[in-house]
Amino acid sequence: MTQSTLEIRRLVFADLPNVIAIERRAFPTPWSLAMFVLELSKSEGICLAALRDGQLAGYTICSRFDQVWHIMNVSVDPDLQRRGIATAMIDEILRRVGDRAQITLEVRPTNAPALALYERFGFLSAGTRARYYQDNGEDAVIMWRTEATLRGSLDGLPAAEARPVAAP
Ligand SMILES: CC(C)(COP(=O)(O)OP(=O)(O)OC[C@H]1O[C@@H](n2cnc3c(N)ncnc32)[C@H](O)[C@@H]1OP(=O)(O)O)[C@@H](O)C(=O)NCCC(=O)NCCS
């Protein structure tokens, strides 16, 4: 049996039809084509494609806002999840932004797979953004990965984001 291959490379405009096809299957409220075009147009962003046996299997969009990197989208084809594809893409983001980078993201509190994925990379929950998701009014969990979170501390996060997550 031949081993399947995984390649991580820059996401390009020509990938977008396949991106949209995965996006619509992976998310209840998928991004529009225009949102991907906007992100790919930003010169400082890190937009990656994961190709499994040469076919698009996942993608990630990471934007830079001043000193902070923001992971805006991570998505893997539902038929190809749990094979380390998101891990490979986030590894590559971390390699590109460097060890000292501050990285943030929002995630649904009900998205257990994504929460587990990010926690494995040293992201900590640092607060909530009220009614962030328009489809169901769900709050977002705000996560950060910084030198401090890697030591298990929320020290030094931008003040507005550092509110503790409400106890369940
Ligand atoms: C979240 C998502 C990107 C993970 O992609 P993936 O390629 O399946 O993730 P990986 O195989 O690299 O998983 C790495 C780790 O994340 C955690 N994880 C991933 N999927 C999980 C699941 N369904 N249940 C529990 N933990 C999970 C596990 O710790 C896993 O390690 P393990 O397989 O050794 O236990 C994928 O489920 C997805 O595309 N979901 C829909 C879109 C989405 O919600 N994106 C995130 C928005 S914030």
Ligand as a Chemical Component Dictionary entry (heavy atoms), coordinates in Angstrom:
data_LIG
# 
_chem_comp.id                   LIG 
_chem_comp.type                 NON-POLYMER 
_chem_comp.pdbx_formal_charge   0 
_chem_comp.three_letter_code    LIG 
# 
loop_
_chem_comp_atom.comp_id 
_chem_comp_atom.atom_id 
_chem_comp_atom.alt_atom_id 
_chem_comp_atom.type_symbol 
_chem_comp_atom.charge 
_chem_comp_atom.model_Cartn_x 
_chem_comp_atom.model_Cartn_y 
_chem_comp_atom.model_Cartn_z 
_chem_comp_atom.pdbx_ordinal 
LIG C1  C1  C 0 -10.762 21.590 13.834 1  
LIG C2  C2  C 0 -10.145 20.967 12.559 2  
LIG C3  C3  C 0 -9.503  22.085 11.729 3  
LIG C4  C4  C 0 -9.086  19.941 12.978 4  
LIG O1  O1  O 0 -8.437  19.453 11.801 5  
LIG P1  P1  P 0 -7.765  18.013 11.725 6  
LIG O2  O2  O 0 -6.884  17.962 10.547 7  
LIG O3  O3  O 0 -8.813  16.974 11.853 8  
LIG O4  O4  O 0 -6.896  18.027 13.091 9  
LIG P2  P2  P 0 -5.644  17.101 13.438 10 
LIG O5  O5  O 0 -5.823  15.748 12.801 11 
LIG O6  O6  O 0 -4.383  17.824 13.150 12 
LIG O7  O7  O 0 -5.865  16.945 15.025 13 
LIG C5  C5  C 0 -4.901  17.388 15.978 14 
LIG C6  C6  C 0 -5.483  17.234 17.366 15 
LIG O8  O8  O 0 -6.636  18.075 17.525 16 
LIG C7  C7  C 0 -7.593  17.407 18.368 17 
LIG N1  N1  N 0 -8.763  17.031 17.578 18 
LIG C8  C8  C 0 -8.942  17.176 16.249 19 
LIG N2  N2  N 0 -10.156 16.714 15.883 20 
LIG C9  C9  C 0 -10.738 16.263 17.016 21 
LIG C10 C10 C 0 -12.006 15.685 17.297 22 
LIG N3  N3  N 0 -12.928 15.460 16.327 23 
LIG N4  N4  N 0 -12.306 15.384 18.580 24 
LIG C11 C11 C 0 -11.420 15.598 19.575 25 
LIG N5  N5  N 0 -10.175 16.151 19.368 26 
LIG C12 C12 C 0 -9.862  16.482 18.103 27 
LIG C13 C13 C 0 -6.904  16.150 18.869 28 
LIG O9  O9  O 0 -6.161  16.493 20.018 29 
LIG C14 C14 C 0 -5.977  15.850 17.681 30 
LIG O10 O10 O 0 -4.898  15.024 18.011 31 
LIG P3  P3  P 0 -5.067  13.414 17.971 32 
LIG O11 O11 O 0 -5.730  13.083 16.667 33 
LIG O12 O12 O 0 -3.658  12.926 18.079 34 
LIG O13 O13 O 0 -5.931  13.078 19.155 35 
LIG C15 C15 C 0 -11.224 20.209 11.749 36 
LIG O14 O14 O 0 -11.988 19.404 12.638 37 
LIG C16 C16 C 0 -12.155 21.114 10.969 38 
LIG O15 O15 O 0 -11.858 21.522 9.849  39 
LIG N6  N6  N 0 -13.330 21.433 11.552 40 
LIG C17 C17 C 0 -14.342 22.245 10.864 41 
LIG C18 C18 C 0 -13.873 23.682 10.735 42 
LIG C19 C19 C 0 -13.511 24.281 12.076 43 
LIG O16 O16 O 0 -14.261 24.158 13.050 44 
LIG N7  N7  N 0 -12.365 24.986 12.129 45 
LIG C20 C20 C 0 -11.900 25.649 13.322 46 
LIG C21 C21 C 0 -12.605 26.940 13.485 47 
LIG S1  S1  S 0 -12.017 27.842 14.908 48 
# 
loop_
_chem_comp_bond.comp_id 
_chem_comp_bond.atom_id_1 
_chem_comp_bond.atom_id_2 
_chem_comp_bond.value_order 
_chem_comp_bond.pdbx_ordinal 
LIG C1  C2  SING 1  
LIG C2  C3  SING 2  
LIG C2  C4  SING 3  
LIG C2  C15 SING 4  
LIG C4  O1  SING 5  
LIG O1  P1  SING 6  
LIG P1  O2  DOUB 7  
LIG P1  O3  SING 8  
LIG P1  O4  SING 9  
LIG O4  P2  SING 10 
LIG P2  O5  DOUB 11 
LIG P2  O6  SING 12 
LIG P2  O7  SING 13 
LIG O7  C5  SING 14 
LIG C5  C6  SING 15 
LIG C6  O8  SING 16 
LIG C6  C14 SING 17 
LIG O8  C7  SING 18 
LIG C7  N1  SING 19 
LIG C7  C13 SING 20 
LIG N1  C8  SING 21 
LIG N1  C12 SING 22 
LIG C8  N2  DOUB 23 
LIG N2  C9  SING 24 
LIG C9  C10 SING 25 
LIG C9  C12 DOUB 26 
LIG C10 N3  SING 27 
LIG C10 N4  DOUB 28 
LIG N4  C11 SING 29 
LIG C11 N5  DOUB 30 
LIG N5  C12 SING 31 
LIG C13 O9  SING 32 
LIG C13 C14 SING 33 
LIG C14 O10 SING 34 
LIG O10 P3  SING 35 
LIG P3  O11 DOUB 36 
LIG P3  O12 SING 37 
LIG P3  O13 SING 38 
LIG C15 O14 SING 39 
LIG C15 C16 SING 40 
LIG C16 O15 DOUB 41 
LIG C16 N6  SING 42 
LIG N6  C17 SING 43 
LIG C17 C18 SING 44 
LIG C18 C19 SING 45 
LIG C19 O16 DOUB 46 
LIG C19 N7  SING 47 
LIG N7  C20 SING 48 
LIG C20 C21 SING 49 
LIG C21 S1  SING 50 
# 
